[in-house]
């Protein structure tokens, strides 16, 4: 049985992840432009490298929750794969509650603090281009928030699966 809140969180992260995947296109455009300017016209930009870094950072941080939704993060499942479904679900709940949820709750709280400090100080990069960093730090906090929500969705779904187990079809 699907938990309704988990379904909503999954839908949000699915849409954000799909849109976030498109960030690879402007990033490639900036890299190609920088390479052409640098090696063909011998006129490198002052903003190309940082822009690429910012776009990739946004792509990465907003993609974390999408990857979590699709179970794409690296895991070692040598023991987990041998467990029956119910025990695997209990192990998942336990590790999420003890290790992952507290860790990413702290990461979320600290990233919002980091973003608020950046906005308060109108922080900019200390480079020749000097772009503002507060929007990017805010996106980082949003990314960790989405990841934490996705972990919550997984926990809700796991608890729901324990309460209403699906019947396994035997062939």
Phi and psi in degrees as a GROMACS rama.xvg file:
@    title "Ramachandran Plot"
@    xaxis  label "Phi"
@    yaxis  label "Psi"
@TYPE xy
-85.4357  133.205  UNK-2
-77.5316  132.185  UNK-3
-62.1761  -40.1079  UNK-4
-67.5072  -40.1411  UNK-5
-60.9618  -39.2635  UNK-6
-62.0808  -41.2555  UNK-7
-66.7294  -43.6128  UNK-8
-63.2086  -43.3298  UNK-9
-58.9092  -42.3064  UNK-10
-64.2887  -43.7689  UNK-11
-60.2724  -48.7354  UNK-12
-69.8703  -29.3212  UNK-13
-64.6248  -46.9161  UNK-14
-67.176  -45.1986  UNK-15
-64.0968  -41.7488  UNK-16
-62.9361  -40.2289  UNK-17
-65.7058  -40.9508  UNK-18
-69.0128  -39.851  UNK-19
-62.0831  -34.4966  UNK-20
-59.4577  -28.8594  UNK-21
-70.9711  -14.6342  UNK-22
-63.5055  -17.945  UNK-23
-64.1424  -28.8096  UNK-24
-67.4311  -51.6547  UNK-25
-65.2464  -31.0482  UNK-26
-63.7002  -44.554  UNK-27
-63.2595  -39.771  UNK-28
-59.728  -43.7447  UNK-29
-66.0165  -41.9859  UNK-30
-63.5128  -45.1881  UNK-31
-62.2869  -44.7288  UNK-32
-59.5756  -46.3168  UNK-33
-62.0581  -42.263  UNK-34
-64.3798  -44.0164  UNK-35
-62.99  -46.9701  UNK-36
-62.7955  -41.8567  UNK-37
-71.9861  -48.0677  UNK-38
-97.6434  -23.0355  UNK-39
-96.271  -43.8275  UNK-40
-101.731  -0.689484  UNK-41
48.2975  44.551  UNK-42
-140.5  71.7339  UNK-43
-63.24  152.07  UNK-44
-86.4087  160.224  UNK-45
-90.1055  -8.14915  UNK-46
-116.44  -12.2692  UNK-47
-60.5525  -50.0778  UNK-48
-64.8644  -45.8358  UNK-49
-64.5439  -39.6845  UNK-50
-61.6653  -43.616  UNK-51
-60.1129  -43.4851  UNK-52
-63.4256  -43.5533  UNK-53
-64.2955  -46.3849  UNK-54
-62.7027  -44.5927  UNK-55
-64.5943  -38.7246  UNK-56
-60.8117  -43.0964  UNK-57
-64.7703  -45.216  UNK-58
-56.9832  -44.4869  UNK-59
-68.516  -52.8079  UNK-60
-68.4072  -37.513  UNK-61
-78.9278  -15.542  UNK-62
-85.8137  -10.6154  UNK-63
-60.2084  -45.7966  UNK-64
-69.5313  -35.6311  UNK-65
-63.4565  -42.2854  UNK-66
-65.1266  -40.3374  UNK-67
-62.7263  -42.0082  UNK-68
-56.9082  -39.1337  UNK-69
-99.0489  17.1304  UNK-70
51.8996  43.8459  UNK-71
-97.8435  -3.56369  UNK-72
-74.8124  153.908  UNK-73
-64.5407  133.654  UNK-74
-147.061  156.154  UNK-75
-108.773  108.818  UNK-76
-114.828  30.566  UNK-77
-58.9521  -45.4533  UNK-78
-84.9541  -40.8418  UNK-79
-60.4029  -40.4227  UNK-80
-63.1747  -23.7807  UNK-81
-87.9382  -7.67112  UNK-82
-84.972  150.52  UNK-83
-67.3096  161.298  UNK-84
-52.1633  -47.4107  UNK-85
-61.6334  -45.9839  UNK-86
-67.0662  -36.0721  UNK-87
-63.8174  -40.3062  UNK-88
-65.8544  -42.8237  UNK-89
-63.6439  -41.4211  UNK-90
-62.2086  -42.4231  UNK-91
-62.2117  -44.1763  UNK-92
-61.9175  -45.891  UNK-93
-61.7238  -49.7898  UNK-94
-66.9039  -35.9933  UNK-95
-66.355  -42.7037  UNK-96
-71.1797  -36.49  UNK-97
-87.6131  -39.764  UNK-98
-106.291  -62.1797  UNK-99
-74.0554  -46.955  UNK-100
-61.2936  -48.4111  UNK-101
-62.6102  -38.8788  UNK-102
-62.5119  -48.3993  UNK-103
-79.457  -19.5939  UNK-104
-66.0343  -43.9393  UNK-105
-63.2627  -44.1973  UNK-106
-59.5406  -39.5454  UNK-107
-66.4325  -48.2083  UNK-108
-60.6311  -47.7573  UNK-109
-67.6566  -34.2062  UNK-110
-69.5391  -34.836  UNK-111
-67.818  -38.7826  UNK-112
-62.2519  -42.7443  UNK-113
-59.806  -44.1286  UNK-114
-67.3618  -44.0112  UNK-115
-61.4108  -40.9128  UNK-116
-63.0431  -39.4886  UNK-117
-64.4991  -42.2729  UNK-118
-66.5277  -42.1391  UNK-119
-60.8258  -36.2376  UNK-120
-95.5594  2.69652  UNK-121
45.8727  53.1313  UNK-122
-65.55  137.746  UNK-123
-128.325  156.801  UNK-124
-63.6138  147.451  UNK-125
-96.4484  56.8808  UNK-126
-123.738  176.765  UNK-127
-64.0341  -32.3964  UNK-128
-77.2544  -44.849  UNK-129
63.5258  48.1326  UNK-130
-71.2826  157.204  UNK-131
-68.7674  142.372  UNK-132
-104.498  -13.1751  UNK-133
-61.4211  -35.6588  UNK-134
-65.1804  -36.4591  UNK-135
-72.3601  -36.6702  UNK-136
-69.0788  -31.6628  UNK-137
-67.1349  -42.1253  UNK-138
-63.8134  -33.6851  UNK-139
-63.0388  -44.9224  UNK-140
-64.3754  -39.1682  UNK-141
-63.383  -41.3526  UNK-142
-61.1787  -44.3827  UNK-143
-67.255  -34.6702  UNK-144
-64.0551  -44.6578  UNK-145
-63.2674  -38.1065  UNK-146
-65.3675  -43.594  UNK-147
-62.5583  -41.7069  UNK-148
-62.7364  -38.9122  UNK-149
-66.466  -35.806  UNK-150
-65.6259  -39.0876  UNK-151
-62.0316  -43.1829  UNK-152
-60.2802  -41.5203  UNK-153
-64.1989  -42.3373  UNK-154
-62.2853  -45.3798  UNK-155
-60.6359  -42.2301  UNK-156
-66.1105  -40.616  UNK-157
-64.5407  -44.0128  UNK-158
-61.9274  -39.9561  UNK-159
-63.8402  -39.6765  UNK-160
-66.4734  -32.6966  UNK-161
-69.0287  -39.3228  UNK-162
-74.2024  -41.3358  UNK-163
-124.157  75.2384  UNK-164
-65.1247  144.97  UNK-165
-84.2893  146.09  UNK-166
-76.8455  133.563  UNK-167
-86.2052  134.636  UNK-168
-88.2955  125.421  UNK-169
-100.323  132.057  UNK-170
